[in-house]
Amino acid sequence: MAGRPLRRAMIQELERRAEDAELPDVLTYVSQWLAGGQTIQELAQDMSCPDGPSFSRTLLGTYVNTLPDAAQRLTEARAQAAHAHTDKALELADNVKPQPDEIAKVNTQIRLRQWLAEKQNREAYGQTSKVEVTHTLNTLHLDALRARHIPNVPTLPPGTPEVHTLEPGDDAA
């Protein structure tokens, strides 16, 4: 890593922050950052100093994704972030000023947070699509008989009406 001073400075800053927060490792620090509803971009900007090195989202994201178990832990953190996004959307809606421009801006911010929540936690906030399939008992029965290919079962010619015989005790309905 001798030829990567910027990467080394970024890792040292992440390690310092994790230690200051009394967290076991860098990935836990980043996961908690994301779970709070913040982004990798915001973390990179927060870590950059005006008089020091400037870290990019790409540099930070590439490094974090090389850590063991990063994919799973970051996915879990983003699922938790969905709750933070909905909280922020509610806060925005509650505090909007009754001015048309302000309402339009807040409406866009709320929709973005709803979209993020849906994408990051489909189980809690995603829209479900239902497909309804209707089968009658007769259709299922005939399909089952066709699938069995029972020999010596007479088949009716096409167009012949079905005849149902009721046995004693059967309901006519």
Secondary structure as UniProt FT lines:
FT   TURN            2..3
FT   HELIX           5..20
FT   TURN            21..22
FT   HELIX           26..35
FT   TURN            36..37
FT   HELIX           40..47
FT   TURN            50..51
FT   HELIX           57..65
FT   TURN            68..69
FT   HELIX           70..94
FT   HELIX           100..120
FT   HELIX           122..125
FT   HELIX           137..148
FT   TURN            151..152
FT   TURN            158..159
FT   TURN            168..169
//
